[in-house]
């Protein structure tokens, strides 16, 4: 009997060792696949960043070289080139700032402070920031949130979510549109929010890509209106930081509509 127990223990031990080795091999293989995928994404991201940085830097260099090469250039023309170079530095600054924000959300999110904020007030501040541009385009704003819609959140990131959605409308939706935001449901610890405009919308085949970094529907038009190409990617990451999800559709009545959720409190 003792011999049988010894044999059973040996068999069980060998089985456990074999199982452990198998699990380790499977883990290593999955880890290798994950590493390869991660390296691929990093390589693609590096390539995209390099491309996006190269464009404004090349433009700045071109404008300045023209000024240096033509010392007798008419003052008004020289001023025009200086202003163009300056505008490209603004674009470059925006790009670097947005990349740093995404990096902070992904790699150092624990350092982002949360506090109680009133979403109604944050939205009004964003509309106030863009008041002049909104009036120039003949747009209408509708903040249908209730005062006292309190979230435990990072105020700067929530402001950035709303700001990027509003700015996206101002850049691409056209003139004379309505911008509308409301909380259409509060279930348990979440606030479910929708933001929409009544503008041009987006071709259906682009909808599932607009949250990708540096994705542009119309490259030429996007260059004209400026921006880093990271606005909606920041929206997605900022919503994710607050435990929520975001999606987008084309409204039947026209325009683009976003649905996203934000946690009202932590566990």
HELIX and SHEET records of a PDB file:
HELIX    1   1 UNK A    2  UNK A   69  1                                  68    
HELIX    2   2 UNK A   75  UNK A  107  1                                  33    
HELIX    3   3 UNK A  109  UNK A  111  5                                   3    
HELIX    4   4 UNK A  119  UNK A  129  1                                  11    
HELIX    5   5 UNK A  131  UNK A  136  1                                   6    
HELIX    6   6 UNK A  155  UNK A  172  1                                  18    
HELIX    7   7 UNK A  204  UNK A  209  5                                   6    
HELIX    8   8 UNK A  219  UNK A  225  1                                   7    
HELIX    9   9 UNK A  231  UNK A  241  1                                  11    
SHEET    1   A 2 UNK A 115  UNK A 118  0                                        
SHEET    2   A 2 UNK A 150  UNK A 153 -1                                        
SHEET    1   B 5 UNK A 140  UNK A 143  0                                        
SHEET    2   B 5 UNK A 178  UNK A 187  1                                        
SHEET    3   B 5 UNK A 190  UNK A 197 -1                                        
SHEET    4   B 5 UNK A 256  UNK A 263 -1                                        
SHEET    5   B 5 UNK A 246  UNK A 250 -1                                        
END                                                                             
